[in-house]
Amino acid sequence: MKNGERRKIRVVVVGGGTAGWMTAAGLVGLLPAACYVTLIESEAIGIVGVGEATLPHLRLYLERLGIDERAFMAATDATYKLGIEFRDFGRIGDRYIHPFGTYGRPLAGVAFHHYWLRRDRAGAVPPIGAFSAGVVAAERCRFERPGSDPGDPTTSFGYAYQFDATRFAPFLRDWAEARGVTRIEGRIVRADRHGDSVTAVEMDDGRRIEGDLFVDCSGFRSLLLGETLAEPWEDWSHWLPCDRAVAVPCASPPGTIEPYTRATAMPAGWRWRIPLRHRVGNGYVYASAHCSDDEAAAALLAGLDGEPLADPRPLRFRAGRWRRSWAGNVVAVGLASGFLEPLESTSIYLVQAAITSLIEHFPDTRVAPADRDGFNAAIDAEYDRIRDFLILHYHATERADSPFWNHVRTMTIPDTLADKLALWRGSAQVARYGHGLFLEPSWVAVYLGQRVVPTGWDPRADQPDAAGLDRALGSLAQAIADRVRAMPGHDAALAL
């Protein structure tokens, strides 16, 4: 190297799809001076392509790369998403929305939900969703971009997207190739291994592609991490027993496009509904021990609100993750790293979290154990916290109407989740952690939405005068309702 120049790392991304092209775009967009990026994919291998609902973090990914939001939305037929509606989870007939944003505003250092719990015990307040601009806007099918003041509860909400996943990867491919990513078409037949690292991958036409760092985006197969390096697998199916899904798009029904994703509990799992501009994505995630493939497909088709546009597509998976997502010089991203069902739209988030952590721990001239360990610690924490949050949706139920729901209601849960539940039930406190997904408002939404009501609250919430507190709460709910009423409808916002 001359003049202190850094040698570029040769990065080989194995697999395309959303994970592969998000990785390639992220590396070439944010580390152009640190690496050469080659992506290998085969047009003969399809993508899973059912993860059409996202979290607000995807907006940050697009912004960091300088990708225009409107161009992305037009290319992927995207709609806006303010949260997820859950139906029939606590009891049949129950409904709540998990929003992207907070409830109310804290007072004297005490979170809003403590004051709400105090007055709800007296029957003096509307549902907690009335104090979330995101929930109210979702219910009224309205949308505008949030305001810049995070302390203003009438505008402090987040939003994400619902989009056609089969169009996202091609959109990113065009963007990434224009900035220097080399794409190789073909099928990989084997990987060459030396010790705990991969040195090259060999194509079916005899080509041999060498690299310094390999990113495994090969999906459920996990060609490099799982097959080649034989990383041990951590099975979580005893907590998350759903192991199959069937998906089908349907025509959009008449009326306004909802700015939220819907999850409806079913006898052996749950069903998703994701409204796009040109169609609706639907699927049934279920446990094969409690439902046959034919029964699942029939139940899904019976629940559509538009004509099916394709035959039902089956998927098989297992809940869990590889013990390490980065082993040797192989970093697994997306489904090659692990799988958690899309109950909270976390699939693309986990891809993005891995890309972010890889950039933060990107090797200099060789892979350092400290970088690898730091990456694994961050990704392990993401998976473990999301796992607990998903288990909560199943375990926090009063349903005993089917063998599936009776099982998840009575099963032994991880100690980490049991501790969180105990803390909440006793004092309405939400366990805190420094970084990661699903912070306090998300846990509050699911706890209260699924009837996990604490026996107490922060005693400081008892200090305000009850009548004055009721007036303040009423004024806040009214201010949020007025602000949402002034928002354009979701369809109108999409046309802007």
C-alpha positions in Angstrom: 0.0 0.0 0.0 1.2 3.5 -0.8 0.6 6.7 1.1 -1.2 4.8 3.8 -3.9 3.6 1.4 -6.1 0.8 2.7 -6.4 -2.4 0.7 -10.0 -3.0 -0.3 -11.7 -6.1 1.1 -13.1 -8.4 -1.5 -16.7 -9.1 -0.4 -18.7 -11.8 -2.0 -22.5 -11.8 -1.4 -23.9 -15.2 -2.0 -27.6 -14.8 -3.0 -29.7 -12.0 -4.2 -33.3 -11.2 -3.1 -34.0 -8.6 -0.5 -31.2 -9.6 1.9 -28.5 -9.9 -0.8 -29.3 -6.6 -2.6 -29.8 -4.7 0.6 -26.4 -5.9 1.8 -24.7 -5.1 -1.5 -26.3 -1.6 -1.7 -25.4 -0.9 1.9 -21.8 -1.8 1.5 -21.2 0.0 -1.8 -23.2 3.0 -0.6 -21.6 3.4 2.8 -18.2 1.8 2.5 -17.2 2.5 -1.1 -13.5 3.0 -0.3 -13.3 -0.1 1.9 -14.5 -2.9 -0.3 -15.2 -4.4 -3.7 -18.6 -6.0 -3.8 -19.5 -9.0 -5.9 -23.0 -10.5 -5.7 -23.8 -14.0 -7.1 -27.4 -15.0 -7.8 -29.3 -17.3 -10.0 -32.5 -16.3 -11.8 -33.6 -19.9 -11.6 -33.8 -19.6 -7.8 -36.9 -17.8 -6.6 -37.1 -15.5 -3.6 -39.4 -16.0 -0.6 -40.9 -12.6 -1.4 -43.7 -12.6 1.2 -42.2 -10.1 3.7 -44.0 -7.1 2.4 -44.5 -5.3 5.7 -41.7 -3.3 7.3 -40.8 -1.3 10.3 -39.8 2.4 10.4 -36.1 1.5 10.4 -36.3 0.9 6.6 -36.8 4.6 6.1 -33.4 5.3 7.8 -31.8 2.7 5.5 -33.1 4.5 2.4 -32.2 7.9 3.8 -28.6 6.9 4.6 -28.2 5.7 1.1 -29.8 8.8 -0.4 -32.6 6.9 -2.0 -35.6 9.0 -2.8 -38.7 7.8 -0.9 -41.1 8.5 -3.7 -39.0 6.7 -6.3 -38.8 3.7 -4.0 -42.5 3.7 -3.3 -43.4 4.1 -7.0 -41.1 1.2 -8.0 -42.5 -1.1 -5.3 -46.2 -0.1 -5.3 -45.7 0.8 -1.7 -48.3 2.1 0.8 -47.7 3.8 4.1 -47.9 1.7 7.4 -48.7 3.2 10.8 -48.7 0.0 12.7 -50.1 -3.6 13.0 -53.7 -4.4 13.9 -54.1 -7.6 16.0 -57.4 -9.4 16.1 -58.5 -12.3 18.3 -55.2 -12.7 20.1 -56.2 -12.1 23.8 -59.8 -13.3 23.3 -61.9 -13.9 20.2 -63.4 -10.6 19.3 -60.5 -8.5 20.8 -58.7 -5.9 18.6 -55.9 -3.5 19.1 -53.3 -1.7 17.1 -49.6 -1.8 17.9 -48.4 1.7 16.6 -45.1 3.1 15.6 -44.9 5.7 18.3 -45.6 6.7 21.9 -48.7 7.1 24.0 -49.3 10.6 25.3 -46.3 12.3 26.9 -44.4 11.6 30.2 -45.1 13.8 33.2 -42.6 14.5 35.9 -40.4 11.7 34.6 -43.2 9.1 34.7 -44.3 7.4 31.6 -47.8 8.2 30.3 -49.2 4.7 30.7 -49.0 4.9 34.5 -51.4 7.8 34.6 -53.6 6.1 32.1 -53.7 2.9 34.2 -54.6 4.9 37.3 -57.6 6.6 35.6 -58.6 3.4 33.7 -59.0 1.6 37.0 -61.6 4.3 37.8 -63.3 3.9 34.4 -62.5 7.5 33.6 -60.5 7.4 30.3 -61.0 6.1 26.7 -58.8 3.2 25.5 -55.1 3.9 25.5 -55.1 3.9 21.7 -56.9 7.3 21.8 -53.7 8.8 23.1 -51.6 7.6 20.1 -51.8 9.7 16.9 -50.6 6.7 15.0 -53.4 4.5 16.2 -56.1 7.1 15.6 -54.7 7.9 12.1 -54.6 4.2 11.3 -58.2 3.6 12.4 -59.4 6.6 10.3 -57.2 5.6 7.3 -55.4 9.0 7.3 -51.8 9.8 6.8 -49.3 12.6 6.8 -45.6 12.6 7.6 -45.0 13.2 11.4 -43.9 16.5 12.7 -40.4 17.4 13.8 -41.2 17.9 17.5 -40.8 14.5 19.3 -42.5 16.0 22.4 -45.7 16.8 20.6 -48.0 13.8 21.0 -50.3 14.9 18.2 -47.5 14.5 15.6 -44.9 12.2 17.3 -45.5 8.9 15.5 -43.5 6.9 13.1 -44.3 5.2 9.8 -43.1 2.4 7.7 -44.0 0.8 4.3 -46.0 -2.1 2.9 -44.5 -3.0 -0.5 -44.1 -5.6 -3.2 -41.1 -7.5 -2.1 -40.5 -9.0 -5.6 -39.9 -5.5 -6.9 -37.7 -4.2 -4.1 -34.6 -6.4 -5.0 -34.6 -5.3 -8.7 -34.9 -1.7 -7.6 -31.9 -2.0 -5.3 -30.0 -4.0 -7.9 -30.2 -1.1 -10.4 -29.1 1.3 -7.7 -26.2 -0.9 -6.5 -24.9 -1.9 -9.9 -24.8 1.8 -10.9 -22.4 2.3 -8.0 -20.0 -0.5 -8.7 -21.5 -3.8 -7.5 -20.6 -6.6 -9.8 -23.3 -9.1 -10.4 -22.6 -12.7 -11.4 -25.4 -14.9 -12.7 -25.2 -18.6 -12.0 -25.7 -21.3 -9.4 -23.1 -22.1 -6.8 -22.4 -25.9 -6.5 -19.9 -25.9 -3.6 -17.7 -23.7 -1.4 -14.0 -24.2 -0.7 -13.2 -24.2 3.0 -9.9 -23.7 4.7 -10.0 -24.1 8.5 -12.9 -22.1 9.8 -13.1 -19.9 6.7 -14.3 -20.0 3.1 -11.8 -19.2 0.4 -14.0 -19.4 -2.7 -17.2 -20.6 -4.1 -17.5 -22.6 -7.3 -20.1 -22.2 -10.0 -21.9 -24.8 -12.0 -20.0 -23.7 -15.1 -16.7 -24.1 -13.4 -15.9 -20.5 -12.4 -14.3 -20.0 -9.1 -15.0 -16.8 -7.2 -12.5 -15.9 -4.4 -13.1 -13.4 -1.6 -11.9 -12.1 1.7 -15.3 -11.9 3.3 -18.4 -13.8 2.3 -21.9 -12.7 3.1 -24.3 -15.6 3.1 -27.7 -14.4 1.8 -28.7 -17.9 0.5 -32.0 -18.0 2.4 -33.2 -21.0 4.4 -30.5 -23.1 2.9 -27.7 -21.2 4.6 -25.2 -22.5 2.1 -22.1 -21.1 3.8 -22.9 -20.7 7.5 -25.1 -23.8 7.9 -23.9 -26.2 5.3 -20.2 -25.4 4.7 -19.2 -24.3 8.2 -21.7 -26.5 10.0 -22.6 -23.8 12.6 -24.8 -25.3 15.4 -28.5 -24.4 15.2 -30.5 -23.1 18.2 -34.1 -24.5 17.8 -36.9 -22.3 19.3 -39.8 -24.3 17.9 -40.8 -25.3 21.5 -41.7 -21.7 22.1 -42.7 -20.7 18.5 -44.4 -23.9 17.1 -45.5 -22.4 13.8 -43.4 -24.1 11.1 -45.3 -23.5 7.9 -47.1 -20.8 5.9 -49.2 -20.6 2.9 -49.4 -17.3 1.0 -51.5 -15.9 -1.8 -52.2 -12.4 -3.2 -55.7 -11.2 -4.0 -57.3 -8.3 -5.7 -57.8 -5.1 -3.7 -61.3 -4.7 -2.4 -63.2 -1.4 -3.1 -62.6 1.4 -0.7 -59.7 3.1 1.0 -56.3 1.3 1.3 -55.6 0.8 5.0 -52.3 2.3 6.3 -51.6 -0.7 8.5 -50.9 -4.5 8.4 -53.4 -6.9 10.0 -52.7 -10.1 11.9 -55.7 -12.2 12.8 -55.4 -15.2 15.1 -56.4 -18.5 13.6 -57.1 -21.9 15.3 -53.5 -23.1 14.5 -51.6 -19.8 14.1 -52.4 -16.4 12.6 -53.2 -14.8 9.2 -51.7 -11.7 7.7 -53.2 -9.1 5.4 -51.0 -6.5 3.8 -52.6 -3.9 1.5 -50.5 -2.6 -1.4 -51.5 -0.2 -4.2 -52.2 -2.9 -6.7 -53.1 -5.9 -4.6 -53.4 -7.3 -1.1 -50.8 -9.8 0.3 -52.3 -12.6 2.4 -50.9 -15.6 4.3 -51.5 -18.1 7.1 -48.7 -19.0 9.4 -49.5 -22.2 11.2 -48.2 -25.2 13.2 -48.3 -28.3 11.1 -48.9 -30.3 14.3 -52.3 -28.7 14.6 -53.3 -28.0 10.9 -52.7 -29.8 7.6 -51.5 -28.0 4.5 -54.8 -28.4 2.8 -56.7 -27.1 5.8 -54.5 -24.1 6.0 -54.8 -23.3 2.3 -58.6 -23.7 2.4 -58.9 -21.4 5.5 -56.7 -18.7 3.9 -58.7 -18.7 0.6 -62.0 -18.6 2.6 -60.8 -15.4 4.4 -59.8 -13.4 1.4 -61.6 -10.2 0.7 -60.8 -10.2 -3.1 -60.3 -12.7 -5.9 -57.1 -14.7 -5.6 -54.5 -13.7 -8.1 -52.4 -16.9 -7.9 -52.4 -20.4 -6.4 -51.6 -20.6 -2.7 -47.8 -20.9 -2.2 -46.5 -23.1 0.6 -43.5 -22.3 2.7 -41.7 -24.4 5.4 -39.4 -23.0 8.1 -38.2 -23.5 11.6 -38.0 -20.9 14.3 -34.5 -20.3 15.7 -31.1 -19.1 14.7 -27.6 -20.3 14.1 -25.5 -20.1 17.2 -23.3 -17.4 15.6 -24.3 -15.3 12.6 -20.6 -14.5 11.9 -18.3 -17.5 11.9 -14.8 -17.4 10.4 -15.0 -15.0 7.4 -18.7 -15.8 6.7 -21.5 -13.4 7.8 -25.0 -14.6 7.5 -27.8 -12.1 6.8 -31.5 -12.6 6.6 -33.0 -16.1 6.5 -29.5 -17.6 6.2 -28.9 -16.3 9.8 -32.1 -17.5 11.4 -35.9 -17.2 11.2 -38.6 -15.6 13.2 -42.1 -15.6 11.9 -43.2 -12.2 10.5 -45.8 -11.5 13.2 -44.2 -8.1 13.9 -42.8 -7.5 10.5 -39.2 -8.0 11.7 -37.7 -9.9 8.7 -36.3 -6.9 6.8 -35.4 -5.2 10.1 -33.1 -8.1 11.0 -31.5 -7.8 7.5 -30.9 -4.1 8.1 -29.6 -4.7 11.7 -27.0 -7.1 10.4 -25.9 -4.7 7.6 -25.6 -1.9 10.1 -23.6 -4.1 12.5 -21.4 -5.4 9.7 -20.5 -1.8 8.7 -19.7 -0.9 12.3 -17.5 -4.0 12.6 -16.1 -4.1 9.1 -12.7 -5.7 9.0 -9.6 -3.8 8.1 -7.3 -6.2 6.3 -8.4 -9.4 8.0 -11.3 -10.5 10.2 -10.5 -9.6 13.8 -12.1 -11.7 16.6 -13.2 -8.5 18.4 -15.2 -7.4 15.3 -16.8 -10.9 14.9 -17.6 -11.1 18.6 -19.1 -7.6 18.6 -21.3 -8.3 15.6 -22.5 -11.6 17.1 -23.3 -10.0 20.4 -25.4 -7.4 18.7 -27.3 -9.8 16.4 -27.9 -12.3 19.2 -29.5 -9.6 21.3 -31.8 -8.6 18.4 -32.9 -12.2 17.8 -33.4 -12.9 21.5 -35.4 -9.8 22.2 -37.6 -10.2 19.2 -38.1 -13.9 20.1 -39.4 -12.9 23.5 -41.7 -10.3 22.1 -43.2 -12.8 19.6 -43.7 -15.4 22.3 -45.6 -12.8 24.3 -48.3 -12.5 21.5 -49.0 -16.2 21.9 -48.6 -16.7 25.6 -50.5 -13.7 26.7 -53.9 -15.1 25.8 -57.1 -16.3 27.5 -57.9 -18.6 24.6 -58.3 -22.3 25.2 -60.6 -23.0 22.2 -58.1 -25.0 20.2 -55.2 -27.3 21.0 -52.7 -24.8 19.6 -53.9 -21.9 21.7 -54.1 -24.0 24.8 -50.5 -25.1 24.3 -49.0 -21.7 23.8 -51.1 -20.3 26.7 -49.8 -22.9 29.1 -46.3 -23.5 27.9 -43.1 -22.7 29.8 -41.6 -19.5 28.5 -38.0 -18.3 28.5 -36.8 -16.8 31.8 -36.1 -13.6 30.1 -39.7 -13.2 29.1 -41.0 -14.5 32.5 -39.0 -11.8 34.2 -40.4 -9.1 32.0 -44.0 -10.2 32.6 -43.5 -10.4 36.4 -42.0 -6.8 36.4 -45.0 -5.5 34.3 -47.7 -7.3 36.3 -46.4 -6.0 39.6 -45.6 -2.4 38.9 -46.4 -1.6 35.2 -42.7 -1.2 34.5 -41.3 -2.3 31.1 -37.8 -3.8 31.2 -35.4 -1.4 29.6 -32.3 -2.0 27.4 -30.0 0.3 25.7 -30.5 -0.5 22.1 -32.5 -2.8 19.9 -36.1 -3.2 18.8 -39.4 -2.9 20.6 -39.0 -0.4 23.4 -41.5 0.6 26.0 -44.5 1.7 23.9 -44.5 -1.6 21.9 -44.6 -3.8 25.1 -47.3 -1.6 26.5 -49.4 -2.0 23.4 -49.2 -5.8 23.5 -49.6 -6.1 27.2 -52.7 -4.0 27.4 -54.0 -5.1 24.0 -53.9 -8.7 25.2 -55.3 -8.1 28.7 -52.1 -8.3 30.7 -53.2 -5.6 33.2 -50.8 -4.8 36.1 -51.9 -4.7 39.7 -50.2 -1.4 40.3 -48.4 1.5 38.7 -45.7 4.1 39.6 -46.9 5.7 42.8 -45.8 9.1 41.5 -48.8 8.9 39.1 -51.1 9.2 42.1 -49.9 12.7 42.9 -52.0 14.8 40.4 -55.5 15.7 41.3 -57.9 13.2 39.7 -60.2 15.9 38.2 -57.4 17.9 36.8 -55.7 14.8 35.4 -59.0 13.8 33.7 -59.3 17.2 32.1 -55.7 17.0 30.8 -56.2 13.5 29.4 -59.5 14.5 27.7 -57.8 17.6 26.2 -55.0 15.4 24.9 -57.3 12.8 23.3 -59.3 15.6 21.7 -56.1 17.3 20.4 -55.0 14.1 18.8 -58.4 13.5 17.2 -58.5 17.0 15.8 -55.0 16.7 14.4 -55.8 13.4 12.7 -59.1 14.8 11.3 -57.1 17.4 9.5 -54.8 14.9 7.9 -55.5 13.8 4.3 -56.8 10.3 3.7 -54.3 7.6 3.0 -55.2 7.3 -0.7 -54.8 11.1 -1.1 -51.4 11.0 0.7 -50.2 8.2 -1.7 -51.1 10.5 -4.7 -49.0 13.4 -3.4 
